[in-house]
Amino acid sequence: MMLVLALALAAQGCARKQAAAPLDPEDAPSAQIADPAEPWNRFWFGFNDVFFTYLGQPFSKGYKAVLPQYARDRIENIYSNALFPVRFLNAVFQLRPDKASRELGRFIVNSSFGLGGFLDLAASDKKLQPQSLDFGQTLGVWGADHGFYLVLPILGPSSLRDGFGMAVDATLQPTTYVDVPYLLTAGLYGAGRVNRLPEMIDLYMEIKRSAVEPYTAVRDAYAQLRERQVRQALAGAWYAPQAGEQAPAAPAAP
């Protein structure tokens, strides 16, 4: 609930520097999501609101006071670089060799010359800008709709499709198939998620202040963002299904 636009970017492993583009007016009437579990979702909405208002917001202020923007950017760069396999494989699943090659190029440049991702040197090249790629988006490219809306404890807005996508993305992370010390991987991913928390909380608070009914505003904004991301991915795919056609068969996972 609290993350809306920023959560979508974070769960996908997208670089924090990439802001979501404004929604087109035409998105509003077409971006719908079923909410059969609304009472349950509202309960967790309230839980998350209390958690982030009274715990997350003070933590966010303290975190930003202790760590300057430069340090937070370096942590984000390392975290984003470590999530390269997630974005690369989703680009492959979406039949987007252009995006896959961009991710590979970013990883090679930043890992080799950017001190393991400490510096995002690839961002200086217009052809190697950060991307937003996740398995929930991939399922949308394959033709799956939201299913229904879900509000997850702490994590916030999601859907049946995107919740499953988050689980798949977790299995694509290097920690599931690379033998490295547990404490090292836990520290890396923990630091990356904590580092993104202040940005997410700030965005949620902004939406909360400006919305007459925050629950509906967050739900609708989430649906609009995810629909736009899927449409943009389809627009550049090798094959985009026309109305009434089935999406191409999903490629087998490696």
C-alpha positions in Angstrom: 0.0 0.0 0.0 2.6 2.5 1.0 5.0 2.2 -2.0 2.7 2.4 -5.0 5.0 3.8 -7.8 8.2 3.3 -5.9 7.4 -0.2 -4.9 6.9 -1.2 -8.5 10.4 0.1 -9.3 12.0 -1.5 -6.2 10.6 -5.0 -6.5 11.8 -5.1 -10.1 15.4 -4.3 -9.2 15.2 -1.0 -11.2 17.8 1.6 -10.5 16.5 4.3 -8.1 17.6 7.0 -10.4 14.9 6.0 -12.9 11.7 7.9 -12.2 8.4 6.7 -13.4 7.1 8.6 -16.4 3.8 10.5 -16.0 0.7 8.5 -16.6 -1.2 9.2 -19.8 -4.7 10.5 -19.3 -6.0 7.5 -21.4 -4.6 5.2 -18.7 -7.2 6.1 -16.1 -10.3 4.5 -17.6 -8.5 1.4 -18.9 -6.4 0.5 -15.8 -8.8 -1.5 -13.7 -8.0 -4.1 -11.1 -10.5 -6.4 -9.3 -10.5 -6.0 -5.5 -12.7 -8.9 -4.1 -10.6 -9.0 -0.9 -11.1 -5.3 -0.2 -11.9 -5.6 3.6 -8.7 -7.8 4.0 -6.7 -5.4 1.9 -7.9 -2.4 3.9 -6.8 -4.1 7.1 -3.3 -4.4 5.9 -3.5 -0.9 4.4 -4.2 0.4 7.9 -1.4 -1.8 9.4 1.1 -0.5 6.8 0.0 3.0 7.3 0.6 2.8 11.1 3.9 1.0 10.6 5.3 3.5 8.1 3.9 6.6 9.8 5.2 5.9 13.3 8.2 3.7 12.6 9.2 4.1 9.0 9.1 7.8 8.8 11.3 8.5 11.8 13.7 5.9 10.6 13.8 7.5 7.2 14.6 10.9 8.6 17.4 9.4 10.8 18.8 7.3 7.9 19.0 10.3 5.6 20.6 12.4 8.4 23.3 9.8 9.0 24.0 8.9 5.4 24.4 11.7 2.8 22.9 11.3 -0.7 26.3 10.3 -2.2 26.6 7.3 0.2 23.0 6.3 -0.5 23.6 6.4 -4.2 26.7 4.2 -3.9 24.7 1.6 -1.9 21.9 1.7 -4.5 24.4 1.2 -7.4 25.9 -1.9 -5.8 22.5 -3.3 -5.0 21.1 -2.6 -8.5 24.2 -4.2 -10.1 23.8 -7.3 -8.0 20.2 -7.7 -9.4 21.5 -7.7 -13.0 20.4 -11.4 -13.5 16.8 -10.7 -12.7 16.5 -7.9 -15.2 18.6 -9.7 -17.9 16.5 -12.9 -17.7 13.2 -11.0 -17.8 14.4 -9.1 -20.9 15.1 -12.6 -22.5 11.7 -13.9 -21.4 10.1 -10.8 -23.0 11.9 -11.5 -26.3 13.7 -8.2 -26.0 17.3 -8.7 -27.1 17.8 -4.9 -27.1 17.0 -4.7 -23.4 19.0 -7.8 -22.6 22.1 -6.5 -24.4 21.7 -3.2 -22.5 21.6 -5.0 -19.2 24.6 -7.0 -20.1 26.5 -3.9 -21.2 25.6 -2.1 -18.0 26.8 -5.0 -15.9 30.1 -5.4 -17.7 30.9 -1.7 -17.6 29.9 -1.2 -14.0 31.4 -4.4 -12.7 34.7 -3.9 -14.5 35.3 -0.2 -14.3 32.7 0.9 -11.7 34.3 -1.1 -8.9 31.7 -3.8 -8.8 28.8 -1.4 -9.3 30.0 1.2 -6.7 30.0 3.7 -9.6 27.3 3.7 -12.3 29.6 4.6 -15.1 27.2 3.0 -17.7 24.6 5.7 -17.0 26.7 8.2 -18.9 25.9 6.3 -22.1 22.4 7.0 -23.4 22.2 3.5 -24.7 22.9 2.0 -21.3 20.3 3.7 -19.1 18.7 1.9 -16.1 15.7 -0.2 -16.9 12.6 -1.6 -15.1 12.2 -5.3 -15.7 10.4 -7.9 -13.5 8.6 -11.2 -13.9 5.2 -9.7 -13.0 5.7 -7.4 -16.0 6.8 -10.4 -18.1 3.6 -12.3 -17.2 1.7 -9.3 -18.4 3.6 -9.4 -21.7 2.6 -13.0 -22.0 -1.0 -12.1 -21.6 -1.8 -12.6 -17.9 -3.9 -9.9 -16.2 -3.7 -8.8 -12.6 -5.9 -11.5 -11.2 -6.9 -9.4 -8.3 -5.5 -6.7 -6.0 -3.4 -7.6 -2.9 -2.0 -5.4 -0.2 1.0 -7.2 1.3 2.2 -6.5 4.9 5.1 -4.0 4.7 5.6 -4.6 1.0 2.4 -2.8 0.0 0.4 -2.9 -3.2 0.6 -5.9 -5.4 -1.7 -8.4 -7.3 -1.9 -12.1 -7.7 0.2 -11.9 -10.9 2.8 -9.5 -9.4 3.0 -11.4 -6.2 3.8 -14.6 -8.1 6.3 -12.5 -10.1 8.0 -11.3 -7.0 8.5 -14.9 -5.9 10.0 -15.9 -9.3 12.3 -12.8 -9.3 13.6 -13.9 -5.9 14.6 -17.3 -7.3 16.4 -15.5 -10.2 18.7 -13.6 -7.7 22.3 -14.8 -7.7 22.0 -15.9 -4.0 19.9 -18.9 -5.1 22.5 -20.4 -7.3 25.8 -18.8 -6.4 27.7 -20.3 -3.5 28.6 -17.2 -1.4 28.6 -16.6 2.3 25.1 -16.2 3.7 26.0 -13.2 5.8 27.5 -11.4 2.8 24.4 -11.9 0.6 22.0 -11.1 3.5 23.9 -7.9 4.2 24.0 -6.9 0.6 20.3 -7.4 -0.1 19.3 -6.1 3.3 21.3 -2.9 2.9 19.8 -2.5 -0.6 16.2 -2.7 0.6 16.8 -0.6 3.6 18.5 2.0 1.5 15.3 2.3 -0.7 13.0 2.6 2.2 13.2 6.4 2.7 12.4 7.1 -0.9 9.4 4.8 -0.8 8.1 6.3 2.5 8.5 9.8 1.2 6.4 8.9 -1.9 3.7 7.2 0.1 3.4 10.2 2.5 3.1 12.5 -0.5 0.3 10.4 -2.0 -1.4 10.2 1.4 -1.4 14.0 1.9 -2.8 14.7 -1.6 -5.5 11.9 -1.8 -9.0 12.2 -0.5 -9.2 8.5 -0.1 -5.7 7.1 0.1 -6.6 3.4 -0.3 -8.3 3.9 -3.6 -5.7 6.4 -4.8 -2.9 3.9 -4.2 -4.7 1.0 -5.7 -5.6 2.9 -8.9 -2.2 4.4 -9.2 -0.6 0.9 -8.9 -2.9 -0.5 -11.5 -2.2 2.3 -13.9 1.6 2.1 -13.5 1.7 -1.7 -14.0 -0.6 -1.5 -17.1 1.5 1.2 -18.6 4.7 -0.8 -18.0 3.2 -3.9 -19.6 2.0 -1.8 -22.6 5.4 -0.2 -23.1 7.1 -3.6 -23.0 4.6 -5.0 -25.5 5.1 -2.0 -27.8 8.8 -2.9 -28.2 8.5 -6.7 -28.2 9.3 -8.8 -31.3 5.7 -10.0 -31.2 2.8 -8.0 -29.6 -0.5 -9.9 -29.6 -3.4 -8.2 -31.3 -6.9 -8.0 -29.9 -8.3 -11.5 -29.6 -5.0 -13.2 -30.1 -3.1 -15.2 -27.6 0.3 -14.1 -26.4 3.3 -16.2 -27.5 4.2 -19.2 -25.5 6.3 -18.5 -22.5 10.0 -19.4 -23.1 11.4 -22.0 -20.8 13.3 -20.8 -17.8 17.0 -21.6 -17.9 
